[in-house]
Amino acid sequence: MDKTVLVERYATTPEQKILYSHLLDLMLRSEQRNVVTSSSFLSENEAAGAEGLLRAAGCRQYFVFGGYPEAERKCAVFLTDYCDAEAVTAMPSLGELTYLEAQVNKFDETQASFSHRDVLGSLMGLGIEREVIGDIITDGGRAVMVVKTSIAPFLQENLTKIGRYRVEITRHDGYTITPKSDFTEGYDTVSSLRLDAVTASIFKLSRGSAADAIGGGLVAVNGVSVSKTDLAVKEGDKISLRGRGKAVLDAVEGLSKKGRIRFRFRKYQ
């Protein structure tokens, strides 16, 4: 299908048109030159939309990858006959991904505790575009950032502080990331498994506020923004509310004595 036709069919905003055109250009360059190329980092919603576009374009040699299996922000990596997804997973630098580790000095180790916001704020303060930064994993006075290889030298030279603490940056072409299990478990009952009911329950909102959030495009299910308040959710679905975190619907456990549906969930901060 023609590139222009695909973009017009799948893009609903000017930003999506730019992104989808770029993705199709990367796909064609990879096919024509037989080289591995990768996009900027995509949000879960962007990645889901990109996969729909690429399937429609007949692209089979690609996968989305963010440096480790549980990554939220991922790049579309276009593959070749000589470099498959397994090779990029084993050596992410093949997909233009690099890991930077920021560490405070030993005198500040007991005091420093970086948050995701601390690290992202320091990066944005350097004028860095969000699209070249993937996931950020923090642990006390240490932070690991998955970044596009092209920006790594700049960050190594210029990212000298996070918050009020000075840091040293170490570059790794490969790194094993173990995400922290930073979640709380919850249990509740709802009248139905409609998205507005479950969202209200998990995020402690009124049903009306949950419906407004869904209608305003603030809620995503499995990375895809949805606007239908009556969408039925199921076990395993990931529900995110912008600014309030995300949750996974772990199990639906039948009916309570009052005929309400019991369910368990994990809510991430």
N, C-alpha and C positions, 0 to 999 in steps of 0.2 A: 504494500500500500504506500502511496505517496507520503513523504514526510509531512508536508503541509496539511494534508487531509488527516493524518494521525494526530498531529498536535491539536488541530481544531476540534477533533472528535473527543479527545481525552482531557484537554486542559480546560479548566473553568475560570481561571484567573490569569491576569497578565504574567504573574510570577511563575505559574505553572507552564505557560507557553515558553518562557525563556528556559526553564529547567528542562522541559521535555525536548525542546529543539537541541539543547546541548547534549542530552543523553543519546539522542539519535545520531548526532554528529560523532560522538565517541564510539558508538557501535559501528558505524561505517568505517571510521579510521582503523579500528581494531581489525575488522574484516579485510579491508583493502591492503593494509600494511602488514597484517599478521603479527601484531604487537599487542601486548597486554596494556590496557588503559583502564583508568578508574575515575569515577565521578568525585565530586565533593561529598562530604558527609550529608546524609539525608536523615530527616526525622522519621519516626515510624510511619507517620501518615504519608510523607513524601515517598518513602521506600515502597509502601504498598501501592501507591498510584503509579510509580515508575515500573513496578513489575507488571502491572496490567498493560501499560503502554508497550513494554518490550515484548511481552507475549504476543500482543496484536501485531507487532512489527516482525514477528517470526524469528526473534533472537533467541537462540538456545544456549549459546556459549557465554553465559554470564552467571554471576551469583551476587548476592548482597552480603557484605562482610564488614565488620567493624573492629577487627583485631582480636576478638575472642567470642566464643559462642553466644554469650548472654548480652552482647552489646546492644544498646538501644539505638545509637546513631551509627548508620552503616553507609558504606559506599557501594555503588553498583560497579562491579569489577568485570570487565569484558575480557574473556579468555581466548586462548589460541589452541591449536592442535598440540603444541608442545608444552603448554602450561595450563593445567586444569585447576579446579577449585581446591583439590587436595594439596597441590604444590603451593598455592597462595596461602592456604591456611597454615601450612608448615613453615613458610617463609613469607610473612606479610609484606616485606619490603618489595616483593615481586608485584604486589598490588598497590605500590606507592604509599604504604602505611608504615609509620615509625612510632616508637614508644619513647616518650621523654619522662624521666623520673626526676622529680624535684624533691630535694631533701634539705631540711634545716641542719645547721651544724650541731655538734653533740652537746653544746652548752644550752641550746634552746629546745632539745628533744622533749624534755619533761613539761615544757610550757606550751609549745605550739600544738595546735589542733586545727588543721585546715578543713574548711567546709567546701563543698562544691562551689558555692557562691564566691568564696574567697579566691579560689583559683581562677574561675571564669572572669571575675572582676579584674584580676591582674592581667589576664590575657587581653581582655577588651581594652584595658588601659594602654596597651601597646598598639592599639589600632588594628588588632587581628580580626579578620572576618570569622564569624561563627562557623561558616561552612568548612573551614579547614581544620576544625577541632572536633574530634569525636568524643567518646566517653571520657570522663574524668573520675578517677577512683581515688579517694582520700583515705588516709589511715594515720591519724595523729599529725606529726610534722612531716609527712611524706605524701606525695601525690603522684600518680601515674596518669599521663595524658596520652591518648592515642591521637596522632596528628598526621596530616598529609606530609609526606617526605619533603616536599618543596619548602615548607615553612620551618622545618626542624632547625636548620642552621641559624636562622634569625632568632628563634626562641632560645637556643643555646647561648647566644651572645647577649640577648637583651632581657630575658626573664631572670632578673636577679633577686626579686623580692615577691613574696606572696603575703598580702596583708602587711604587717610590720616586720616580718621576719625575712632575713636574707636566706637565699637558697642556692644550692648548687644543682646544676642540671646535668644529668647523665643520659646519653642516648643509647637506645637498644634497638636493634633491628628485629629482635625476637624477644618476647616477654610472656611469661605465664601469669595471667590475671585471674585472681580468685575474688569475685565480687563479695562484698560483705552482705550478710543476710540481714539487712536493715529493714525489718518489717515487723508488724504486729498482727497477730491472728485475731479474727473476730467471728462472731456468730450472731445471726439475727433471723427474724422471720419477716416475710413480706406477703402481701396479698396476691402478687403475681410476679413472674420473672420479667416483667417489662423493664426496659432500661431505666426509665425515670424512677421507678420504685426501688430498684437495686442501687442506683446511683445515690438516691436520697438516703438510703439506709447506710451505705458504706461511708459516705462522706459527711454524714450528720447534717443533712439539709432537709428543708421542707420539700414536699413533693413538687410544689410550684417552683421553688428555686432550682430544683434539679431539672425540671422541664425547661426553664428559661436558659439554663446552662447548655442543655442539649440543643435547643433552638438557636443559641448563639454560637454554635460551632466549637464549644469548649470541651466537649466530651468525645473521646475516641474509643472504639472497641477494636481490639487487636490491631491497633495502630492506624485505623481508618476513622476519620471524622464522620460522625453520623448526626442526623438531624431528626430522626424518627423517635419520638418519646416511647412509642409502643413496641419498639424493636425487642424481640425475645432474646434474652441472653441465656447462656448455658454453661455447664461445667467447663473449666479451662479457659474461658474468655478472660481477656485482660481489659479492664476498664480504666481509663485515665481521665482525670479532670484537670484541665490546665490550671496551674497554680496551687493545686491541692494534692497532687501525687497520683499514684496509680494503685490498682488492686487486681488480684486474680481471684476469680470465683472458683474456689477449690472443690466444693461439693454441694450438691443439692440432696437433702436428707429427708425427703418426704414431708408429710403434713403434721402440724402441731394439733393439739386437741381442739383448737379453735378453727382448724381448717386453713391455717396460714402455711406458707411454704418455708421450711427451714433451710438455711444455707450457711456454709462456712466460707471465709475469705481470708486472704493475706493482703494487708495494706502496706505499701512501700512509701517511704518518705521522699 
